[in-house]
C-alpha cells in the first residue's frame, strides 16, 4: 500500500493524490492548477490508461478539472463521487472545455499575425462527453464496495453541494488501513449547506489547510454588511459587481439577496435588479434546486417549507446569451451583477470589470478566495491599473471584500475537524495550502495538539504499512515563464497516450483465447503497416 503526492502540495490548487493498493491504481481528485504555479509537480506515477479509479471529493475545477485530460490520454476507469458532484461536473467540465477551446482559437488567430505555432487546447469537448459516462454517483454515508479489498464512503464536507470527505478502507494480504481525505472542509453555520460531518477514526488523514494560518473572526453579519455596500453603491448610481464562483458562492449570494429583498433593507431602490450573468451558474442553480431536499441546511429547508425558494426572488434576472450579457452594461440603471469566474481569470466577469473598474460610482465586491497572481488578487491588493483583453484599465471603483463568505473553514474549523477523531491518526498529511501555511499548520498540529503531522511536497511517496516515507518530495520552484502563460496539449502527445493505452489493453488481454489474440495482433499490425513511415 502506497500513497503518493502529486498536486496541491504546498500549493492551494491542482489537488491530486495517488494510491497503489490491492493491485489497483487510484487517484483521489485530479484538479487543474489556478493562479500562481509555485512548485514543479511530479507526474502521476502511472499512465492514464492504467488508472482504475478516481475518487472525487467535489466538483470544483481545482479538484476535477484535469479528469478529461486523463480521458484523452487513455483513462477508461470509473470516477466515483456523490450524486450532486456528478451532476455539477457535467456542466463544469463542459464549461472548462469550452473556455479552453475558445482561448486556443483566440490565441491561434492572434498567433498567425506574429508567426507563432498552433496552440492546442488542453482537452476538448469530446473528452468531457466521453469521461462523464464513466462517472458513478453515490449518496452520503453509504459504504461502497469498490472492488476486493477496497471500500469507500462519502461524508458531507459542508463546502459545496455534494462535497465530501472520503473514507477509504484498504485490506491487502490481511493488513488493513483506513485513510481519510478531508476534501475541502466548509464553514459551519452557512445558510444553504449543512455543517461538515466529523469522523471517528483513521490511520492516516490527508487534509486541506487553505486557511490554516488565520481565523475568519467572530460570526459576521453578512446581510448587514452586504446591505451597507449595496445601499452605498446604489445611492452613488453605480453597479455592484460581484466576481463569484458559479457553483456554491453564487447560490449563497442569491440567498442573502433574497433576505435583503424580503426584509426590505434597501431604501429608495426597492426594485433593484440582480443579474446572474453566467450560463454555468444558471445551470448550477437548477441543480441546487433539484437537490434541495437532501442537501440543504435546516435553515434553508425551513424557508422552503414556507413556500419560499431560498435562492430566488423578485428582480432576479438571468443572462444566458452573449447579447443578454452585453445589454447589462448598456443599461444605466444601478444594479447588482454576479458573474464568474470568481478569481476574474476568465469568463464574463472580465467584461463587467472592463466596464465598471474605471467608474468611481461602482463597487467591486470580492466574496471569495483570490489566489496569488490572479487578476482578482491584484485588484484586491490595490492595483492602480490592470490589463483586461490587452487594454489598460484604471481602477477607480470602490473595492470591497467580505472575507467571511469563504467556503473554506478557517484555522479553528480545521482544528475542530481534525481533533474530532476519537483516536489520533498515525499521521496527518497537510496539503492544499500556500507554502508557509502548510508548514505552519503542520507544526501547530505537532506542537499544540500532539498530533503527528507533516507537509509533503509533490513527488513524496509513503508506505502505509511500514509507516514511513519511501521518497521525499521535490521542493523545486517552477521557473518563471517569459511572456503569456499558455496551458496547452498537443496532437502528438495524444498519439503517444493512445499508444500507452494500447499497451495497457494488450496487457489486459493476457491469457485470452489464441484465436482472439491473433485477430487483435493482425489488426494492430495492419494499422502499423498503414502508418509506418
C-alpha positions in Angstrom: 0.0 0.0 0.0 1.5 3.3 -1.1 0.3 6.9 -1.0 1.9 9.4 -3.4 1.6 13.2 -3.5 1.1 14.8 -6.9 -0.6 18.1 -6.7 -1.8 20.8 -4.2 1.2 20.1 -2.0 2.5 23.4 -0.6 0.0 25.0 -3.1 -3.7 25.7 -2.9 -4.9 24.3 -6.3 -4.4 21.3 -8.5 -5.4 18.7 -5.9 -4.2 15.2 -6.9 -3.1 12.2 -4.9 -2.3 8.6 -5.9 -2.9 5.3 -4.1 -1.5 2.0 -5.0 -3.2 -0.9 -3.2 -4.9 -4.2 -3.9 -3.3 -4.3 -7.4 -5.3 -1.1 -8.3 -4.2 2.3 -9.3 -6.3 5.1 -7.8 -6.4 8.9 -7.9 -8.1 11.0 -5.3 -9.0 14.1 -7.2 -7.3 15.3 -10.4 -7.5 19.1 -10.4 -6.3 21.9 -12.5 -3.9 24.5 -11.2 -5.2 28.0 -11.0 -3.3 31.2 -10.3 0.4 31.0 -9.4 2.2 27.7 -10.0 4.9 27.8 -7.3 6.5 24.3 -7.4 7.2 21.7 -10.1 4.6 18.9 -9.8 5.7 15.4 -10.4 3.7 13.3 -12.9 1.1 10.7 -11.8 3.4 7.6 -11.5 1.4 5.5 -14.0 0.0 6.0 -17.4 -3.6 7.3 -17.6 -4.7 4.1 -19.2 -3.5 2.2 -16.1 -5.6 4.2 -13.6 -8.6 2.0 -12.4 -10.5 4.6 -10.3 -10.7 8.2 -9.4 -12.3 9.1 -6.1 -13.6 12.7 -6.4 -14.2 14.9 -3.4 -16.2 17.6 -5.2 -16.8 19.4 -8.5 -14.6 22.5 -8.2 -12.1 22.7 -11.2 -9.1 22.7 -8.9 -10.2 19.2 -7.9 -11.8 17.8 -11.1 -10.5 19.9 -14.0 -7.9 17.5 -15.4 -10.1 14.4 -15.5 -11.0 15.0 -19.2 -7.2 15.3 -19.9 -6.8 11.8 -18.4 -9.5 10.5 -20.6 -7.8 12.0 -23.7 -4.7 10.1 -22.6 -6.5 6.8 -22.3 -8.2 6.7 -18.9 -11.3 4.5 -19.0 -11.7 3.6 -15.4 -14.5 4.7 -13.0 -15.0 8.1 -11.4 -16.7 7.7 -8.0 -18.3 10.8 -6.4 -21.5 11.9 -4.8 -24.6 12.3 -7.0 -24.6 16.1 -7.0 -20.9 16.1 -7.7 -21.5 14.1 -10.9 -24.3 16.5 -12.0 -22.1 19.5 -11.3 -19.1 18.1 -13.1 -21.2 17.5 -16.1 -21.7 21.3 -16.5 -18.4 22.5 -15.1 -16.2 20.3 -17.2 -18.1 21.2 -20.3 -17.6 24.8 -19.4 -13.9 24.3 -18.9 -13.5 22.6 -22.3 -15.4 25.4 -23.9 -13.2 28.1 -22.3 -10.0 26.3 -23.3 -11.2 25.7 -26.9 -12.2 29.3 -27.2 -9.0 30.6 -25.8 -6.9 28.3 -28.0 -8.8 29.6 -31.1 -8.2 33.2 -30.0 -4.5 32.6 -29.5 -4.2 30.9 -32.8 -5.9 33.8 -34.6 -3.5 36.3 -32.9 -0.6 33.9 -33.4 -1.0 33.9 -37.2 -0.1 37.6 -37.2 3.1 37.1 -35.3 4.2 33.8 -36.9 3.7 31.7 -33.7 2.9 28.0 -33.8 -0.5 26.4 -33.4 -1.9 26.2 -29.8 -4.0 23.2 -28.9 -6.5 23.2 -26.0 -5.6 21.0 -23.1 -8.6 18.9 -23.9 -11.7 19.2 -26.0 -15.5 18.8 -25.6 -15.4 15.2 -26.8 -13.1 14.3 -23.9 -15.6 15.7 -21.4 -18.5 14.0 -23.1 -16.6 10.7 -23.1 -15.4 10.8 -19.5 -18.7 11.9 -18.0 -20.1 8.4 -19.0 -17.6 6.9 -16.5 -18.9 8.9 -13.5 -20.9 7.0 -10.9 -22.8 8.8 -8.2 -23.5 7.7 -4.6 -25.3 9.2 -1.6 -23.6 10.3 1.6 -22.9 7.7 4.3 -23.2 4.6 2.2 -20.3 2.2 2.3 -19.4 1.3 -1.3 -17.6 -1.9 -2.1 -15.3 -0.7 -4.9 -13.5 -4.0 -5.5 -11.9 -6.7 -3.5 -10.1 -5.1 -0.6 -11.3 -1.5 -1.2 -14.3 0.2 0.3 -15.1 3.9 0.4 -17.7 6.2 2.0 -18.6 9.8 1.2 -19.4 12.1 4.2 -20.6 15.7 4.0 -17.7 18.2 4.0 -20.0 21.2 4.0 -18.0 23.1 1.3 -20.1 22.8 -1.8 -23.3 21.0 -2.8 -22.3 17.3 -2.8 -18.7 18.0 -1.5 -17.3 15.1 0.5 -14.6 13.9 2.8 -13.8 10.4 1.6 -13.1 7.4 4.0 -11.1 4.7 2.3 -10.7 1.2 3.8 -7.9 -0.9 2.3 -7.2 -4.6 3.0 -4.2 -6.3 1.4 -2.7 -9.6 2.5 -4.6 -9.5 5.7 -3.3 -6.0 6.6 -5.9 -3.2 7.0 -5.5 0.5 6.8 -8.1 3.3 6.8 -7.3 6.6 5.0 -9.4 9.8 5.2 -9.2 12.6 2.6 -10.8 15.7 4.0 -11.6 17.3 0.7 -12.2 21.0 1.2 -13.7 21.5 4.6 -16.6 24.0 4.8 -17.6 26.6 7.3 -20.2 25.9 9.9 -23.5 27.8 10.2 -23.7 28.6 6.4 -27.1 29.4 5.1 -27.5 26.8 2.4 -25.4 23.8 3.3 -25.1 21.6 6.4 -22.0 21.7 8.7 -19.1 19.4 7.9 -19.5 15.9 9.4 -17.0 14.8 12.0 -15.4 11.4 11.7 -14.4 8.9 14.3 -11.3 7.2 13.2 -8.5 6.9 10.6 -5.0 5.6 10.4 -3.9 8.4 8.0 -5.5 11.7 7.2 -4.8 13.9 4.2 -6.3 17.3 5.0 -6.5 20.8 3.4 -5.1 23.9 5.1 -6.3 26.8 2.9 -7.0 29.0 5.9 -4.8 27.1 8.3 -3.0 30.3 9.4 -5.9 32.6 10.1 -9.3 33.0 11.6 -12.4 34.3 10.0 -13.1 36.1 13.3 -16.4 36.4 15.1 -19.5 35.4 13.2 -20.2 38.3 10.8 -23.5 40.0 9.9 -23.3 39.1 6.2 -26.7 40.5 5.5 -25.9 43.8 7.3 -22.5 44.2 5.6 -23.9 43.4 2.1 -26.8 45.8 2.7 -24.4 48.6 3.6 -22.3 48.1 0.5 -25.3 47.7 -1.8 -27.0 50.8 -0.4 -23.9 53.0 -0.8 -23.4 51.8 -4.4 -26.9 52.3 -5.5 -27.0 55.7 -3.9 -24.0 56.7 -5.9 -25.7 55.5 -9.1 -23.2 52.7 -9.7 -23.2 49.0 -10.2 -22.3 46.4 -7.6 -20.2 43.8 -9.4 -19.5 40.6 -7.6 -17.0 38.1 -9.1 -18.3 34.8 -7.8 -17.6 31.1 -8.4 -20.5 29.9 -10.5 -21.1 26.9 -8.2 -21.6 27.5 -4.5 -20.8 31.1 -3.9 -23.3 32.4 -6.5 -26.1 30.5 -4.9 -25.1 31.7 -1.4 -25.2 35.3 -2.6 -28.6 34.7 -4.1 -29.8 33.6 -0.6 -28.5 36.8 1.0 -30.1 39.0 -1.6 -33.3 37.1 -1.1 -33.2 38.0 2.6 -32.4 41.7 1.8 -35.3 41.8 -0.6 -37.7 40.1 1.7 -36.9 42.3 4.7 -36.9 45.5 2.5 -33.5 46.5 3.8 -32.6 48.8 0.9 -34.1 52.3 1.0 -35.0 54.2 -2.2 -34.2 51.3 -4.5 -36.9 48.8 -3.7 -37.0 47.2 -7.1 -33.2 46.9 -7.7 -32.3 44.1 -10.1 -29.8 41.3 -9.5 -28.3 39.9 -12.8 -26.8 36.4 -12.7 -24.6 36.6 -15.8 -23.2 33.1 -16.1 -24.8 30.2 -18.1 -22.9 27.8 -15.8 -24.2 29.5 -12.7 -27.8 29.3 -14.0 -27.4 25.5 -14.8 -25.8 25.0 -11.3 -28.7 26.8 -9.6 -31.1 24.4 -11.3 -29.1 21.5 -9.8 -29.1 23.2 -6.4 -32.9 23.5 -6.6 -33.2 19.8 -7.7 -31.2 18.6 -4.7 -32.5 21.0 -2.1 -34.4 18.4 -0.1 -31.4 16.1 0.6 -28.5 18.5 0.9 -29.7 21.9 2.1 -29.3 23.1 5.7 -32.3 23.2 8.1 -32.4 27.0 7.9 -32.8 26.8 4.1 -35.3 24.0 4.3 -37.4 25.9 6.8 -37.7 28.7 4.3 -38.6 26.1 1.6 -41.3 24.6 3.8 -43.0 28.1 3.9 -43.2 28.0 0.1 -40.2 30.3 -0.5 -37.4 29.3 -2.8 -34.2 30.1 -0.8 -32.3 31.1 -3.9 -34.9 33.0 -6.0 -36.7 36.3 -5.6 -38.4 39.1 -7.5 -35.9 41.1 -9.5 -33.6 38.2 -10.3 -32.6 38.3 -13.9 -30.7 35.6 -15.9 -28.3 36.5 -18.7 -27.7 33.4 -20.8 -26.7 34.6 -24.3 -23.8 36.9 -25.1 -26.2 39.5 -26.3 -28.1 39.4 -23.0 -24.8 39.8 -21.2 -23.8 42.9 -23.3 -27.2 44.6 -22.6 -26.4 44.6 -18.8 -23.8 47.3 -19.2 -25.7 49.2 -21.8 -28.5 49.8 -19.2 -27.6 52.8 -17.0 -29.9 51.8 -14.1 -27.9 50.9 -11.0 -27.9 47.1 -10.4 -26.1 44.1 -9.0 -24.1 41.9 -11.4 -23.0 38.4 -10.2 -20.6 36.8 -12.7 -17.9 34.2 -12.9 -15.1 33.3 -12.7 -14.6 34.0 -9.0 -10.9 34.9 -9.4 -11.5 37.1 -12.5 -9.2 34.9 -14.7 -11.8 34.0 -17.4 -15.4 34.2 -18.3 -17.9 37.1 -18.5 -16.7 38.8 -15.3 -13.7 40.2 -17.2 -16.2 42.1 -19.5 -18.0 43.6 -16.4 -14.7 44.6 -14.8 -13.7 46.3 -18.1 -17.0 48.3 -18.0 -17.0 49.1 -14.2 -13.5 49.2 -12.8 -12.9 52.8 -14.1 -16.2 54.1 -12.7 -16.0 55.9 -9.3 -19.6 55.2 -8.6 -19.4 51.4 -9.0 -18.2 48.8 -6.4 -16.3 45.6 -7.0 -17.1 43.2 -4.1 -14.9 40.1 -3.5 -16.6 37.4 -1.6 -14.2 34.5 -2.2 -10.5 33.5 -2.0 -8.2 35.1 -4.6 -5.2 33.0 -5.4 -1.8 34.6 -5.9 -1.1 36.2 -9.3 -4.7 36.2 -10.4 -6.5 39.3 -11.7 -8.8 39.2 -8.6 -5.8 39.2 -6.2 -4.2 42.1 -8.0 -7.4 44.2 -7.7 -8.0 43.2 -4.1 -4.4 44.2 -3.2 -4.8 47.7 -4.5 -3.6 47.7 -8.1 -4.0 51.2 -9.6 -4.5 49.8 -13.1 -4.9 46.3 -14.7 -4.9 44.9 -18.2 -8.1 43.3 -19.5 -8.2 42.0 -23.1 -4.9 43.8 -23.7 -6.4 47.2 -22.6 -5.1 49.1 -19.6 -8.0 49.9 -17.2 -7.7 52.4 -14.4 -9.0 51.1 -11.1 -11.3 53.9 -9.8 -14.2 51.8 -8.5 -14.5 51.2 -4.8 -13.0 47.8 -3.8 -14.8 45.9 -1.0 -14.1 42.5 0.5 -16.2 40.4 2.8 -13.9 37.6 4.0 -16.4 35.5 6.0 -18.1 34.3 2.8 -15.3 31.8 2.3 -16.4 28.3 1.6 -13.3 27.0 3.5 -13.1 26.5 7.2 -10.7 28.8 9.0 -7.9 27.6 11.4 -10.4 27.0 14.2 -12.7 25.0 11.9 -9.8 22.9 10.6 -8.7 22.2 14.1 -12.2 21.2 15.2 -12.4 18.8 12.3 -9.0 17.1 12.8 -9.3 16.8 16.6 -12.8 15.2 16.3 -11.2 11.8 15.7 -11.7 9.8 18.8 -8.3 8.2 18.3 -5.4 10.2 17.0 -4.3 9.2 13.4 -0.9 7.7 13.0 0.0 10.7 10.8 -1.8 13.7 9.2 -0.5 14.9 5.8 -1.2 18.7 5.5 -1.8 19.7 1.8 -3.9 22.3 -0.2 -2.4 25.4 1.4 0.1 28.1 0.4 3.7 27.2 1.1 4.2 28.6 4.5 0.6 27.8 5.6 1.2 24.1 5.1 4.3 24.2 7.3 2.8 26.4 10.0 -0.4 24.3 10.3 1.6 21.0 10.4 3.8 22.5 13.1 0.8 23.6 15.1 -0.7 20.1 15.0 2.6 18.6 16.2 3.3 21.0 19.0 0.0 22.3 20.3 -2.3 19.3 19.7 0.3 16.5 19.8 -1.0 15.1 16.5 1.8 13.8 14.3 1.7 15.8 11.1 3.9 16.5 8.1 3.6 18.7 5.0 4.9 16.8 1.9 6.0 18.2 -1.4 5.0 16.8 -4.8 6.7 13.6 -5.6 6.8 12.3 -2.0 5.5 8.7 -1.5 4.6 7.0 1.7 4.4 3.3 2.7 1.1 2.9 4.5 2.1 -0.4 6.0 5.7 0.4 7.2 4.5 3.9 8.2 7.5 5.7 6.6 8.3 7.8 3.6 9.7 5.9 0.6 10.8 9.1 -1.3 10.9 12.7 -0.3 9.0 15.3 -2.3 10.7 17.7 -4.8 10.9 21.2 -3.5 11.8 22.8 -6.8 10.4 26.2 -7.6 9.0 26.5 -11.1 10.9 28.7 -13.4 9.2 31.9 -14.3 7.8 31.7 -17.8 8.5 34.6 -20.1 5.5 36.2 -21.7 2.0 34.8 -21.6 1.3 31.6 -19.8 -0.4 29.2 -22.2 -1.5 25.8 -21.0 -1.9 23.5 -24.0 -2.0 20.0 -25.1 -0.6 18.6 -28.4 -1.7 16.2 -31.0 1.5 14.2 -30.9 1.0 13.9 -27.1 -2.4 12.4 -27.7 -0.9 9.9 -30.1 1.7 8.8 -27.5 -1.1 8.5 -25.0 -3.1 6.3 -27.4 0.0 4.1 -27.8 0.3 3.8 -24.0 -3.4 2.9 -23.8 -2.9 0.2 -26.5 -0.1 -1.4 -24.3 -2.5 -1.4 -21.4 -5.2 -3.1 -23.4 -2.7 -5.7 -24.6 -1.7 -6.5 -21.1 -5.4 -6.8 -20.0 -5.8 -9.4 -22.8 -3.0 -11.7 -21.5 -4.4 -15.2 -21.2 -7.1 -14.7 -23.7 -8.1 -17.2 -26.4 -5.4 -17.6 -29.0 -7.8 -17.0 -31.9 -8.9 -13.6 -30.4 -5.3 -12.6 -29.6 -4.2 -13.5 -33.2 -7.0 -11.4 -34.6 -6.0 -8.5 -32.3 -2.4 -8.8 -33.4 -3.4 -8.7 -37.0 -5.4 -5.6 -36.5 -2.5 -3.8 -34.8 -0.1 -4.9 -37.5 -2.5 -3.7 -40.2 -2.8 -0.3 -38.6 1.0 -0.1 -38.1 1.6 -1.0 -41.8 -0.7 1.8 -42.8 1.1 4.4 -40.8 4.7 3.1 -40.8 6.9 5.8 -42.3 
